[in-house]
């Protein structure tokens, strides 16, 4: 059985607010019965504020009432009400200070090897700004003589998967925008007459 999030604070609250036995509280909080008795005597946990396990969703009031009258029963934790972890939204990419000087090298490599990538895609991949991309492209960057194109994956500025996905999207966009190209229709769609 998983113990409560804050076992001593939960034990303090259960000692102060219920008629449960020390063994029941110790079993639920994963503490020794003598430690629970010391909490009840005020020797341990005198500065700890009690945590209500009913409010935190670790126990139900019905479960406490069921166990108060019979000392042989054990408290059973309530079903977890912990919300599912959400995927972290993609925001601005943080680049450590030690790798920031590598950005112009990565930009130069991307501009040389994948000219179909848009400035927005490069900006998203590396975590840089469009003015920096333009200054590297036009060779007006303050450090232009020292820029040596290097793969951003080997520099640790993006992942291989992210780079491949950006290139696929850019190539599809370039192919679609090219005049005279015929876009294949989906065989499941009926042909227009």
Rosetta blueprint (number, residue, H / E / L):
1 X L
2 X L
3 X L
4 X L
5 X L
6 X L
7 X H
8 X H
9 X H
10 X H
11 X H
12 X H
13 X H
14 X H
15 X H
16 X H
17 X H
18 X L
19 X L
20 X L
21 X L
22 X H
23 X H
24 X H
25 X H
26 X H
27 X H
28 X H
29 X H
30 X L
31 X L
32 X L
33 X H
34 X H
35 X H
36 X H
37 X H
38 X H
39 X H
40 X H
41 X H
42 X L
43 X L
44 X L
45 X L
46 X L
47 X L
48 X L
49 X L
50 X L
51 X L
52 X L
53 X L
54 X L
55 X L
56 X L
57 X L
58 X L
59 X L
60 X L
61 X H
62 X H
63 X H
64 X H
65 X H
66 X H
67 X H
68 X H
69 X L
70 X L
71 X L
72 X L
73 X L
74 X L
75 X L
76 X L
77 X L
78 X L
79 X L
80 X L
81 X L
82 X L
83 X L
84 X L
85 X L
86 X L
87 X L
88 X L
89 X L
90 X L
91 X L
92 X L
93 X L
94 X L
95 X L
96 X L
97 X H
98 X H
99 X H
100 X H
101 X H
102 X H
103 X H
104 X H
105 X H
106 X H
107 X H
108 X H
109 X H
110 X H
111 X H
112 X H
113 X H
114 X L
115 X L
116 X L
117 X L
118 X L
119 X H
120 X H
121 X H
122 X H
123 X H
124 X H
125 X H
126 X H
127 X L
128 X L
129 X L
130 X H
131 X H
132 X H
133 X H
134 X H
135 X H
136 X H
137 X H
138 X L
139 X L
140 X L
141 X L
142 X L
143 X L
144 X H
145 X H
146 X H
147 X L
148 X L
149 X L
150 X L
151 X L
152 X H
153 X H
154 X H
155 X H
156 X L
157 X L
158 X L
159 X L
160 X H
161 X H
162 X H
163 X H
164 X H
165 X H
166 X H
167 X H
168 X H
169 X H
170 X H
171 X H
172 X H
173 X H
174 X H
175 X H
176 X H
177 X H
178 X L
179 X L
180 X L
181 X L
182 X L
183 X L
184 X L
185 X L
186 X L
187 X L
188 X L
189 X L
190 X L
191 X L
192 X L
193 X L
